[in-house]
Amino acid sequence: MKKTYKIEVDCANCANLMEQAAKKTEGVVSAVVNFMTLKMDVEFAEGADENKVMKSVLKACKKVESDCEIEL
């Protein structure tokens, strides 16, 4: 399953680091962060609990930029 989320990120470099962090999160097959549109596309592993995975993604992204937000 693939979903798009609105995000708040301050710079393109942080967006790139957040994308890398999301890709390393268990349950994520792929992730793409677009700084220009402030959106994150996430493809979930089959059978993954998307809410639980996205909470982990948000936690990983907050390590990159503490004030980032993802509309879940």
N, CA, C and O atoms as a printed pandas DataFrame, in Angstrom:
     atom_number atom_name residue_name chain_id  residue_number  x_coord  y_coord  z_coord
0              1         N          MET        A               1    0.844   -1.172    0.000
1              2        CA          MET        A               1    0.000    0.000    0.000
2              3         C          MET        A               1    0.893    1.241    0.000
3              4         O          MET        A               1    1.933    1.275    0.659
4              5         N          LYS        A               2    0.474    2.240   -0.738
5              6        CA          LYS        A               2    1.219    3.484   -0.854
6              7         C          LYS        A               2    0.317    4.630   -0.412
7              8         O          LYS        A               2   -0.851    4.694   -0.794
8              9         N          LYS        A               3    0.875    5.548    0.408
9             10        CA          LYS        A               3    0.103    6.704    0.871
10            11         C          LYS        A               3    0.964    7.952    0.810
11            12         O          LYS        A               3    2.192    7.879    0.854
12            13         N          THR        A               4    0.304    9.101    0.708
13            14        CA          THR        A               4    0.979   10.391    0.705
14            15         C          THR        A               4    0.576   11.155    1.962
15            16         O          THR        A               4   -0.597   11.200    2.330
16            17         N          TYR        A               5    1.574   11.754    2.611
17            18        CA          TYR        A               5    1.360   12.512    3.838
18            19         C          TYR        A               5    1.892   13.925    3.672
19            20         O          TYR        A               5    2.916   14.134    3.022
20            21         N          LYS        A               6    1.195   14.901    4.262
21            22        CA          LYS        A               6    1.701   16.268    4.300
22            23         C          LYS        A               6    2.734   16.342    5.425
23            24         O          LYS        A               6    2.541   15.783    6.505
24            25         N          ILE        A               7    3.831   17.042    5.147
25            26        CA          ILE        A               7    4.877   17.189    6.149
26            27         C          ILE        A               7    5.267   18.653    6.290
27            28         O          ILE        A               7    5.000   19.473    5.412
28            29         N          GLU        A               8    5.904   18.963    7.415
29            30        CA          GLU        A               8    6.503   20.268    7.618
30            31         C          GLU        A               8    7.991   20.038    7.809
31            32         O          GLU        A               8    8.417   19.364    8.747
32            33         N          VAL        A               9    8.771   20.608    6.905
33            34        CA          VAL        A               9   10.224   20.476    6.967
34            35         C          VAL        A               9   10.816   21.808    6.517
35            36         O          VAL        A               9   10.293   22.453    5.607
36            37         N          ASP        A              10   11.920   22.218    7.166
37            38        CA          ASP        A              10   12.462   23.563    6.968
38            39         C          ASP        A              10   13.420   23.723    5.797
39            40         O          ASP        A              10   13.538   24.820    5.251
40            41         N          CYS        A              11   14.106   22.660    5.397
41            42        CA          CYS        A              11   15.091   22.827    4.319
42            43         C          CYS        A              11   15.202   21.542    3.491
43            44         O          CYS        A              11   14.788   20.467    3.924
44            45         N          ALA        A              12   15.766   21.683    2.303
45            46        CA          ALA        A              12   15.891   20.545    1.390
46            47         C          ALA        A              12   16.823   19.479    1.957
47            48         O          ALA        A              12   16.575   18.287    1.778
48            49         N          ASN        A              13   17.882   19.889    2.632
49            50        CA          ASN        A              13   18.806   18.928    3.213
50            51         C          ASN        A              13   18.114   18.092    4.293
51            52         O          ASN        A              13   18.297   16.876    4.361
52            53         N          CYS        A              14   17.321   18.751    5.130
53            54        CA          CYS        A              14   16.576   18.028    6.163
54            55         C          CYS        A              14   15.571   17.066    5.530
55            56         O          CYS        A              14   15.374   15.955    6.023
56            57         N          ALA        A              15   14.940   17.493    4.443
57            58        CA          ALA        A              15   13.992   16.622    3.738
58            59         C          ALA        A              15   14.699   15.367    3.251
59            60         O          ALA        A              15   14.154   14.267    3.343
60            61         N          ASN        A              16   15.911   15.528    2.733
61            62        CA          ASN        A              16   16.693   14.386    2.263
62            63         C          ASN        A              16   17.040   13.456    3.435
63            64         O          ASN        A              16   16.932   12.236    3.311
64            65         N          LEU        A              17   17.451   14.025    4.557
65            66        CA          LEU        A              17   17.784   13.213    5.735
66            67         C          LEU        A              17   16.551   12.506    6.292
67            68         O          LEU        A              17   16.637   11.370    6.758
68            69         N          MET        A              18   15.396   13.188    6.242
69            70        CA          MET        A              18   14.153   12.562    6.710
70            71         C          MET        A              18   13.758   11.404    5.796
71            72         O          MET        A              18   13.268   10.377    6.267
72            73         N          GLU        A              19   13.972   11.567    4.497
73            74        CA          GLU        A              19   13.683   10.497    3.542
74            75         C          GLU        A              19   14.535    9.270    3.859
75            76         O          GLU        A              19   14.034    8.146    3.877
76            77         N          GLN        A              20   15.816    9.491    4.106
77            78        CA          GLN        A              20   16.724    8.380    4.439
78            79         C          GLN        A              20   16.295    7.698    5.733
79            80         O          GLN        A              20   16.324    6.471    5.826
80            81         N          ALA        A              21   15.896    8.489    6.739
81            82        CA          ALA        A              21   15.450    7.927    8.018
82            83         C          ALA        A              21   14.178    7.100    7.826
83            84         O          ALA        A              21   14.036    6.025    8.409
84            85         N          ALA        A              22   13.260    7.605    7.009
85            86        CA          ALA        A              22   12.002    6.884    6.765
86            87         C          ALA        A              22   12.268    5.552    6.075
87            88         O          ALA        A              22   11.653    4.539    6.408
88            89         N          LYS        A              23   13.191    5.560    5.108
89            90        CA          LYS        A              23   13.506    4.331    4.365
90            91         C          LYS        A              23   14.077    3.242    5.269
91            92         O          LYS        A              23   13.930    2.055    4.977
92            93         N          LYS        A              24   14.729    3.637    6.369
93            94        CA          LYS        A              24   15.328    2.674    7.292
94            95         C          LYS        A              24   14.338    2.141    8.322
95            96         O          LYS        A              24   14.664    1.234    9.088
96            97         N          THR        A              25   13.137    2.699    8.341
97            98        CA          THR        A              25   12.135    2.306    9.325
98            99         C          THR        A              25   11.506    0.970    8.952
99           100         O          THR        A              25   11.132    0.744    7.801
100          101         N          GLU        A              26   11.398    0.096    9.936
101          102        CA          GLU        A              26   10.800   -1.223    9.700
102          103         C          GLU        A              26    9.355   -1.071    9.234
103          104         O          GLU        A              26    8.581   -0.323    9.832
104          105         N          GLY        A              27    9.000   -1.771    8.183
105          106        CA          GLY        A              27    7.656   -1.716    7.619
106          107         C          GLY        A              27    7.543   -0.794    6.420
107          108         O          GLY        A              27    6.499   -0.748    5.768
108          109         N          VAL        A              28    8.622   -0.047    6.118
109          110        CA          VAL        A              28    8.633    0.857    4.965
110          111         C          VAL        A              28    9.409    0.207    3.828
111          112         O          VAL        A              28   10.568   -0.174    3.993
112          113         N          VAL        A              29    8.764    0.084    2.678
113          114        CA          VAL        A              29    9.421   -0.454    1.482
114          115         C          VAL        A              29   10.175    0.666    0.778
115          116         O          VAL        A              29   11.327    0.494    0.379
116          117         N          SER        A              30    9.514    1.824    0.627
117          118        CA          SER        A              30   10.168    2.983    0.022
118          119         C          SER        A              30    9.533    4.254    0.575
119          120         O          SER        A              30    8.391    4.260    1.035
120          121         N          ALA        A              31   10.316    5.331    0.511
121          122        CA          ALA        A              31    9.824    6.635    0.958
122          123         C          ALA        A              31   10.485    7.712    0.103
123          124         O          ALA        A              31   11.671    7.637   -0.217
124          125         N          VAL        A              32    9.687    8.714   -0.257
125          126        CA          VAL        A              32   10.191    9.846   -1.023
126          127         C          VAL        A              32    9.639   11.113   -0.381
127          128         O          VAL        A              32    8.430   11.256   -0.200
128          129         N          VAL        A              33   10.547   12.036   -0.036
129          130        CA          VAL        A              33   10.140   13.323    0.519
130          131         C          VAL        A              33   10.374   14.391   -0.546
131          132         O          VAL        A              33   11.474   14.519   -1.082
132          133         N          ASN        A              34    9.328   15.151   -0.843
133          134        CA          ASN        A              34    9.429   16.240   -1.801
134          135         C          ASN        A              34    9.361   17.552   -1.030
135          136         O          ASN        A              34    8.301   17.936   -0.535
136          137         N          PHE        A              35   10.503   18.241   -0.931
137          138        CA          PHE        A              35   10.573   19.487   -0.180
138          139         C          PHE        A              35    9.715   20.578   -0.809
139          140         O          PHE        A              35    9.112   21.380   -0.096
140          141         N          MET        A              36    9.656   20.615   -2.119
141          142        CA          MET        A              36    8.906   21.673   -2.806
142          143         C          MET        A              36    7.400   21.584   -2.544
143          144         O          MET        A              36    6.739   22.611   -2.397
144          145         N          THR        A              37    6.860   20.381   -2.486
145          146        CA          THR        A              37    5.423   20.216   -2.262
146          147         C          THR        A              37    5.093   19.910   -0.803
147          148         O          THR        A              37    3.923   19.859   -0.424
148          149         N          LEU        A              38    6.142   19.703    0.023
149          150        CA          LEU        A              38    5.988   19.343    1.435
150          151         C          LEU        A              38    5.121   18.098    1.598
151          152         O          LEU        A              38    4.169   18.073    2.378
152          153         N          LYS        A              39    5.484   17.061    0.831
153          154        CA          LYS        A              39    4.766   15.790    0.900
154          155         C          LYS        A              39    5.750   14.637    1.004
155          156         O          LYS        A              39    6.874   14.706    0.508
156          157         N          MET        A              40    5.305   13.586    1.654
157          158        CA          MET        A              40    6.086   12.360    1.790
158          159         C          MET        A              40    5.238   11.203    1.251
159          160         O          MET        A              40    4.125   10.966    1.721
160          161         N          ASP        A              41    5.777   10.492    0.266
161          162        CA          ASP        A              41    5.120    9.291   -0.260
162          163         C          ASP        A              41    5.768    8.088    0.407
163          164         O          ASP        A              41    6.989    7.935    0.383
164          165         N          VAL        A              42    4.948    7.245    0.996
165          166        CA          VAL        A              42    5.450    6.065    1.706
166          167         C          VAL        A              42    4.774    4.822    1.160
167          168         O          VAL        A              42    3.551    4.771    1.030
168          169         N          GLU        A              43    5.582    3.823    0.841
169          170        CA          GLU        A              43    5.054    2.516    0.448
170          171         C          GLU        A              43    5.334    1.565    1.603
171          172         O          GLU        A              43    6.472    1.422    2.051
172          173         N          PHE        A              44    4.282    0.924    2.070
173          174        CA          PHE        A              44    4.383    0.040    3.230
174          175         C          PHE        A              44    4.588   -1.414    2.814
175          176         O          PHE        A              44    4.120   -1.847    1.761
176          177         N          ALA        A              45    5.292   -2.152    3.658
177          178        CA          ALA        A              45    5.456   -3.588    3.450
178          179         C          ALA        A              45    4.090   -4.251    3.615
179          180         O          ALA        A              45    3.236   -3.768    4.358
180          181         N          GLU        A              46    3.904   -5.343    2.923
181          182        CA          GLU        A              46    2.633   -6.059    2.999
182          183         C          GLU        A              46    2.387   -6.530    4.431
183          184         O          GLU        A              46    3.257   -7.135    5.057
184          185         N          GLY        A              47    1.201   -6.247    4.934
185          186        CA          GLY        A              47    0.837   -6.662    6.283
186          187         C          GLY        A              47    1.281   -5.701    7.369
187          188         O          GLY        A              47    0.997   -5.938    8.544
188          189         N          ALA        A              48    1.964   -4.632    7.017
189          190        CA          ALA        A              48    2.439   -3.674    8.016
190          191         C          ALA        A              48    1.268   -2.826    8.523
191          192         O          ALA        A              48    0.362   -2.485    7.762
192          193         N          ASP        A              49    1.300   -2.495    9.812
193          194        CA          ASP        A              49    0.307   -1.602   10.425
194          195         C          ASP        A              49    0.740   -0.172   10.115
195          196         O          ASP        A              49    1.683    0.340   10.718
196          197         N          GLU        A              50    0.050    0.470    9.175
197          198        CA          GLU        A              50    0.517    1.774    8.690
198          199         C          GLU        A              50    0.581    2.830    9.792
199          200         O          GLU        A              50    1.491    3.659    9.784
200          201         N          ASN        A              51   -0.353    2.823   10.733
201          202        CA          ASN        A              51   -0.322    3.809   11.816
202          203         C          ASN        A              51    0.896    3.615   12.705
203          204         O          ASN        A              51    1.558    4.583   13.076
204          205         N          LYS        A              52    1.189    2.385   13.042
205          206        CA          LYS        A              52    2.347    2.078   13.881
206          207         C          LYS        A              52    3.644    2.430   13.151
207          208         O          LYS        A              52    4.559    3.000   13.746
208          209         N          VAL        A              53    3.721    2.094   11.869
209          210        CA          VAL        A              53    4.908    2.394   11.076
210          211         C          VAL        A              53    5.106    3.896   10.981
211          212         O          VAL        A              53    6.230    4.376   11.130
212          213         N          MET        A              54    4.039    4.648   10.736
213          214        CA          MET        A              54    4.170    6.098   10.584
214          215         C          MET        A              54    4.553    6.771   11.889
215          216         O          MET        A              54    5.234    7.796   11.870
216          217         N          LYS        A              55    4.140    6.230   13.008
217          218        CA          LYS        A              55    4.586    6.772   14.292
218          219         C          LYS        A              55    6.095    6.583   14.432
219          220         O          LYS        A              55    6.788    7.455   14.955
220          221         N          SER        A              56    6.596    5.451   13.967
221          222        CA          SER        A              56    8.040    5.202   13.981
222          223         C          SER        A              56    8.766    6.118   13.004
223          224         O          SER        A              56    9.860    6.601   13.294
224          225         N          VAL        A              57    8.155    6.355   11.843
225          226        CA          VAL        A              57    8.745    7.263   10.855
226          227         C          VAL        A              57    8.827    8.671   11.444
227          228         O          VAL        A              57    9.854    9.337   11.317
228          229         N          LEU        A              58    7.757    9.123   12.083
229          230        CA          LEU        A              58    7.740   10.455   12.685
230          231         C          LEU        A              58    8.820   10.575   13.755
231          232         O          LEU        A              58    9.514   11.589   13.835
232          233         N          LYS        A              59    8.959    9.538   14.575
233          234        CA          LYS        A              59    9.986    9.544   15.621
234          235         C          LYS        A              59   11.384    9.648   14.996
235          236         O          LYS        A              59   12.228   10.398   15.486
236          237         N          ALA        A              60   11.626    8.901   13.925
237          238        CA          ALA        A              60   12.925    8.941   13.240
238          239         C          ALA        A              60   13.154   10.315   12.616
239          240         O          ALA        A              60   14.269   10.835   12.654
240          241         N          CYS        A              61   12.116   10.900   12.048
241          242        CA          CYS        A              61   12.248   12.211   11.408
242          243         C          CYS        A              61   12.480   13.309   12.434
243          244         O          CYS        A              61   13.188   14.275   12.151
244          245         N          LYS        A              62   11.900   13.177   13.616
245          246        CA          LYS        A              62   12.112   14.176   14.664
246          247         C          LYS        A              62   13.554   14.173   15.160
247          248         O          LYS        A              62   14.017   15.166   15.722
248          249         N          LYS        A              63   14.265   13.071   14.959
249          250        CA          LYS        A              63   15.692   13.040   15.301
250          251         C          LYS        A              63   16.482   13.901   14.319
251          252         O          LYS        A              63   17.532   14.439   14.668
252          253         N          VAL        A              64   15.980   14.030   13.098
253          254        CA          VAL        A              64   16.622   14.854   12.076
254          255         C          VAL        A              64   16.270   16.328   12.314
255          256         O          VAL        A              64   17.144   17.195   12.333
256          257         N          GLU        A              65   14.995   16.585   12.491
257          258        CA          GLU        A              65   14.494   17.954   12.695
258          259         C          GLU        A              65   13.418   17.884   13.770
259          260         O          GLU        A              65   12.309   17.413   13.520
260          261         N          SER        A              66   13.749   18.350   14.958
261          262        CA          SER        A              66   12.874   18.164   16.125
262          263         C          SER        A              66   11.481   18.779   15.970
263          264         O          SER        A              66   10.540   18.318   16.616
264          265         N          ASP        A              67   11.327   19.802   15.136
265          266        CA          ASP        A              67   10.017   20.431   14.987
266          267         C          ASP        A              67    9.254   19.973   13.753
267          268         O          ASP        A              67    8.246   20.583   13.396
268          269         N          CYS        A              68    9.713   18.911   13.094
269          270        CA          CYS        A              68    8.997   18.429   11.913
270          271         C          CYS        A              68    7.656   17.830   12.312
271          272         O          CYS        A              68    7.496   17.323   13.422
272          273         N          GLU        A              69    6.719   17.891   11.420
273          274        CA          GLU        A              69    5.403   17.303   11.641
274          275         C          GLU        A              69    4.975   16.532   10.396
275          276         O          GLU        A              69    5.263   16.930    9.267
276          277         N          ILE        A              70    4.290   15.435   10.627
277          278        CA          ILE        A              70    3.707   14.638    9.543
278          279         C          ILE        A              70    2.231   14.482    9.887
279          280         O          ILE        A              70    1.890   13.996   10.965
280          281         N          GLU        A              71    1.358   14.891    8.974
281          282        CA          GLU        A              71   -0.087   14.742    9.208
282          283         C          GLU        A              71   -0.454   13.276    9.032
283          284         O          GLU        A              71   -0.467   12.761    7.914
284          285         N          LEU        A              72   -0.753   12.607   10.142
285          286        CA          LEU        A              72   -1.068   11.181   10.092
286          287         C          LEU        A              72   -2.536   10.930    9.919
287          288         O          LEU        A              72   -2.962    9.777    9.860
